[in-house]
Amino acid sequence: MAVCIAVIAKENYPLYIRSVPIQNELKFHYTVHTSLDVVEEKISAVGKAMADQRELYLGLLYPTEDYKVYGCVTNSKVKFVIVADSSNTSLRDNEIRSMFRKLHNSFTDVMCNPFYNPGDTIQSKAFDSMVSAMMVQAS
């Protein structure tokens, strides 16, 4: 089950973070920001070899005792982070990729809104309901 989904701007500040349950939100903020170091390492390691690839799926960034943290970076350097419950062993790599694709498509819809200022936190109800649906669906 996805317990936290985050969208991080190119400059490494959060555009959107949603976690379940709400009580753990601060812990997930820390987990997401910790994962940014791993994201930067993987981007620089992969860097030149995959410079022309449109979507950079980073896979499992790191596992903790309770969670598995997955990452993806767009070609505009926006980072998506999904924190999944470690107890869910049925979550496969292709399902995680599918979740990132949905997240990216919905994020693109937010960016296409003429009333959205790039760099602002994401306030879109449609984006929020899509993320909620992903969290419920993954459980």
C-alpha positions in Angstrom: 0.0 0.0 0.0 1.3 3.5 -0.9 1.4 5.4 2.4 2.9 8.6 1.1 3.1 10.2 -2.3 5.2 13.3 -2.9 6.0 15.7 -5.8 9.3 17.5 -5.3 10.3 20.6 -7.4 13.5 20.8 -9.4 14.9 22.9 -6.6 14.1 20.2 -4.0 11.2 21.8 -2.2 7.9 19.9 -1.9 5.1 20.8 -4.3 2.8 18.2 -2.9 3.0 15.6 -0.1 0.1 13.3 0.9 0.4 10.6 3.5 -1.9 8.1 5.2 -2.4 8.2 8.2 -2.1 12.0 8.6 -0.5 11.6 12.1 2.7 10.3 10.3 3.0 13.3 8.0 6.1 14.7 9.6 7.8 11.3 9.5 7.1 11.0 5.8 8.4 14.5 5.1 11.6 13.4 6.6 11.6 10.1 4.6 10.9 12.0 1.4 13.7 14.5 2.0 16.1 11.7 2.9 15.3 10.0 -0.4 16.4 13.1 -2.4 20.0 12.4 -1.7 19.6 8.9 -3.2 17.7 10.4 -6.2 20.6 12.9 -6.8 23.1 10.0 -6.6 21.2 7.9 -9.1 20.6 10.7 -11.5 24.3 11.6 -11.6 25.3 7.9 -11.9 22.8 7.3 -14.8 23.2 10.9 -16.1 25.0 10.8 -19.4 24.1 7.2 -20.3 20.4 7.9 -20.4 20.4 11.7 -21.2 17.9 11.2 -24.0 15.4 9.0 -22.2 12.0 10.8 -21.6 11.1 9.3 -18.2 13.8 8.4 -15.7 12.3 5.6 -13.5 14.8 5.2 -10.6 13.1 2.1 -9.0 13.7 1.3 -5.3 15.7 4.1 -3.8 16.1 2.5 -0.4 14.2 0.1 1.9 13.7 0.8 5.6 12.3 -1.6 8.2 8.7 -0.4 7.7 8.7 1.1 4.2 10.1 0.9 0.7 10.9 4.2 -1.1 10.6 4.4 -4.9 11.5 7.3 -7.1 11.1 8.8 -10.6 12.4 11.9 -12.2 10.8 13.8 -15.1 12.9 15.3 -17.9 12.2 18.7 -16.3 13.9 17.4 -13.1 10.6 17.2 -11.0 10.9 14.2 -8.7 8.1 11.9 -7.7 8.5 9.8 -4.6 6.2 6.9 -3.5 6.6 5.4 -0.1 5.1 1.9 0.1 4.5 -0.3 3.1 7.2 -3.0 3.4 4.6 -5.6 4.5 3.0 -5.4 1.0 5.1 -8.0 -0.8 2.7 -8.2 -3.7 3.6 -4.8 -5.1 5.5 -5.4 -8.3 7.9 -3.1 -10.2 5.5 -2.8 -13.1 2.7 -1.7 -10.7 5.0 1.0 -9.3 5.9 2.2 -12.8 2.2 2.4 -13.6 1.6 4.5 -10.5 4.4 6.8 -11.5 2.9 7.1 -15.0 -0.5 8.0 -13.6 1.1 10.5 -11.2 3.1 12.1 -14.1 0.0 12.3 -16.3 -2.0 14.0 -13.6 0.9 16.3 -12.8 1.0 17.3 -16.5 -2.7 18.2 -16.3 -1.9 20.4 -13.3 0.9 22.1 -15.3 -1.4 22.7 -18.3 -3.8 24.7 -16.1 -3.4 28.3 -17.1 -4.2 29.4 -13.5 -1.4 27.3 -12.0 1.9 29.2 -11.4 4.8 26.7 -11.8 6.6 26.4 -8.5 3.5 26.8 -6.4 2.2 24.0 -4.2 -0.3 21.8 -6.0 -3.8 22.7 -4.8 -5.7 20.8 -7.5 -8.7 18.8 -6.3 -8.5 16.5 -9.4 -4.8 15.8 -8.6 -5.6 15.2 -4.9 -8.5 12.8 -5.7 -6.2 10.9 -8.1 -3.6 10.5 -5.4 -6.2 9.4 -2.9 -7.5 6.8 -5.4 -3.9 5.5 -5.9 -3.4 5.1 -2.2 -6.7 3.2 -1.8 -6.1 1.1 -4.9 -2.6 0.1 -3.8 -3.9 -1.2 -0.5 
